[in-house]
């Protein structure tokens, strides 16, 4: 690591002025990376929402099946995955160098680069830039980075209206809701619910509107078209930033991004420092991986790229805000840093049995599902057992489906186990916790054949507790730590030792 990423106390500076290398480093600030309660507690609530579970289950199965068909068309799919993984691994190995190159090329082409240590600083920089234009309204392209920082709420507090132009994001915004999926933020809503939201919150909607998708889409289109034509400022994220040329790229399916990126006078882009690719040619790989993995399309409907400012064509003021917000801390972990390779396709969410049943809100962070379970805890840092994000690495069965689906081969199960180990190690010392006591007791029993045999016989009592249901739903402490979140299968009628003794006696 170079001194570009050394952690120090922040020092005040003028918005837009790049900090000296020694102070650009991330301690996470405000943002939407942490919920208010642990995953098990939040999941118990969401599991009771049968309508949400039905909506999410249908949607994820549909996307999953379509993606499998799209991927099967590519004879070189595994080679593309390997290429994508190699490019992102290369980026992480020389990120400071590539960031300097990106800044130089954006600046040379008329853009202005700003550096933000955390979410709070990024929000302040963007707010100052919007205020400098005299505007009190902005249009937004779907952006995970702005959701991460809580930009919409920050702008609203400063008297600036942020209008989401992606249809699903608009549904979430009008419904005073939170996204529950990286790609399809309103995946937990059905058509009837969307119609009710439009009637209640969207100005000028025909009271006779039905819940037919076309009618709902046309109502949103009419509403947004007025905003596109009047907006002076647009805010976007970026799927990729090309260090070689200073080019930024946004891929989307509705055309709203193209409207935001071309019509307003001022364009402000918030991009995580990990979103780089070294060369323009590298986009060839990701423009094949991303559409098939996210929307199950062979080619993305709208791919918008811009390089600086061009007189008389598009926005005449371009600002790029590069945000750390804990990414450097992730980069410092040789195992965990692979989480930064994520291209936000959401393929891991659509194959995850845990996400399919709990939905995205249970994760607390704007990054749900398997990728959120490894990314959010690293971005926020471990602040102890009571930190809601400390439970996220356990929100997995370790089935490995997420790794198989990931287009850049992030070994999510490996990182989950790594983060679990770090969590356990951080809690060692002092009074042993329930988990440590349980593991010591298990070790003591398993260290002696006689004691292990006695433990097997004692476990047979569990069959009485299980009864006809065949599983145990509740145990006293410390067993309650397990049964509070999951059932315990009834012990088998015959242990392995008993089977061995019986079969060998019969054969002797």
Secondary structure as UniProt FT lines:
FT   HELIX           3..5
FT   TURN            15..16
FT   HELIX           21..23
FT   HELIX           39..46
FT   TURN            47..48
FT   HELIX           50..72
FT   TURN            75..76
FT   HELIX           77..93
FT   HELIX           95..108
FT   TURN            109..110
FT   STRAND          112..116
FT   HELIX           119..133
FT   STRAND          137..140
FT   HELIX           144..149
FT   HELIX           151..157
FT   TURN            158..159
FT   STRAND          161..164
FT   HELIX           167..174
FT   TURN            175..176
FT   TURN            185..188
FT   HELIX           191..201
FT   TURN            203..204
FT   TURN            207..208
FT   HELIX           213..230
FT   STRAND          233..236
FT   STRAND          240..242
FT   TURN            243..246
FT   STRAND          247..252
FT   HELIX           256..263
FT   STRAND          266..272
FT   TURN            273..274
FT   STRAND          276..277
FT   HELIX           280..282
FT   HELIX           283..294
FT   STRAND          302..306
FT   TURN            311..312
FT   STRAND          317..323
FT   TURN            325..326
FT   HELIX           327..331
FT   TURN            334..335
FT   HELIX           336..341
FT   HELIX           347..351
FT   HELIX           353..358
FT   HELIX           361..363
FT   HELIX           369..380
FT   TURN            385..386
FT   HELIX           388..394
FT   HELIX           401..405
FT   TURN            407..408
FT   HELIX           412..426
FT   HELIX           434..446
FT   HELIX           449..459
FT   TURN            460..461
FT   HELIX           462..466
FT   HELIX           467..469
FT   STRAND          471..472
FT   TURN            477..479
FT   HELIX           480..483
FT   TURN            484..485
FT   STRAND          488..489
FT   HELIX           496..507
//
